[in-house]
């Protein structure tokens, strides 16, 4: 909430010195985050990665699609191939940079869409209660009955391979999960005394949602959504690995892991690189989300 | 038509005169259906509040006491119109609330509430001044005027506005937060304030300060209090009249001196006996009341207190005791006080 200058209102009161202003909510969150080295380090790694994949055309030493039958499976550290080359002789560093773009895109987009759709539905269900809640939550339960990976594979399998379908299936997997969290958070906030007090002073539903509900539920829902990014990246890679996501020759970490599978005995380090990227990224997203949750709790 | 700012600077005028009760509660009933099992069938009904009637006089403090689960808080939420009653009505200063009477918005302006949990009743994301200034803005005040009003109220509850206005609830102590809740309840200039266990969560020393503040504010703003508590000493200190509730019903209702001097209902007597005493002659080793209140889903027939009552007889299971005269302005729902009820201790015939 923004606050306007208070000088005129306090001036009339005899005892008023300078109004003591507590730091705002987000200032407090930032202050707590600054004392959390793990979250800062992970956030830093993610920012570096984001920069690297966005600047891939500038940073990449080679063409991601340029194959060479003569230079296949070069080990890590070969001159001109810093991170080696893959089974078709394409430069590994270049492929990882370009692959990150697609992996991040397929990992984050479903979570963003699900945050919007699921958050809205969950808050409506939690605030409205009654039959609206019943309708939304029972439909959610149907989706929730399947394990996420299985559901994603089933939807992708039915729709066919491709980036768009992978994003669609992941979005459908995450919407029910976010609805659940949004609904339970909203229900618990709705029953707190300050919401009762607002109703008791004659406030309308829209005003209560805007002032009292949203600021107190968006944080927890957002934190939960960030924790889903890591899951999303892993499932997205899994779909590509199974041939249900990205199609060759497109570069994507999960797909690269699959195509390099056969090289695990000859070039183990090389074959592990895409997996390492997936692991580091999802772990960082997870730790950042943990740190955010801790920092957003005012009682810390 | 006066501006909202002018309207909110003083309470709404007295309509019915001093003799008209500020609040009349008539047959207020709240039953919660207990759902469960296959297809969400109704398996029973929790009779949280059952046929409660009383008048609240202008300028008095009416204390409501009873064990936890007796319907005190449900009653307060029904009066606040935060939930729909199953039956019964609430009349404010001679006017019914709803179509043809007082509009809900006008009613809400005149009746405000202070909750027990001082932390849960403040939005953690709003500063103190924003929390207090919220309801005047709902009633049409500009943000600027509302915040000015919030600062006046902060000063009135003994908190320096310059020091507290921009702080957040979690930075304050329980007593300070409860003062803020009182300021928030006062900011619309209501005529009735429902205090739902306002000091139960506070330290004893802070409790006394807040109680005295409430007494001062009542004088200063011409308020009427409905004071809900399970602490008999606090109720005695604060109230003019006392309403004792047991399992959703009124057990006894009368002036505080009369009830504390000689309770007419055996439940009230047991409650008063349960207070710790410094007098060695009043020391007792057995509890005055044993067991828990029965389940409100299937309350005992007749008198609901009969399962724990020393004077229970067969007739108590058959007859629902009416509120009978037990003294001047003093009534008790006990067959002993109901002449001709058939209880061995009652007068044989109606006088």
Interface residues (C-beta under 8 A of the other chain):
Chain A: X1 X3 X4 X6 X9 X10 X13 X15 X16 X17 X18 X19 X20 X21 X22 X25 X192 X193 X194 X196 X197 X198 X199 X200 X201 X202 X203 X204 X207 X211 X212 X215 X216 X298 X299
Chain B: X77 X80 X81 X82 X104 X105 X108 X109 X111 X112 X113 X115 X117 X120 X121 X122 X123 X124 X125 X126 X127 X130 X131 X134 X135 X138 X139 X143 X144 X147 X148 X151 X155 X160 X161 X162 X163 X164 X165 X166 X167 X168 X170 X171 X181 X184 X188
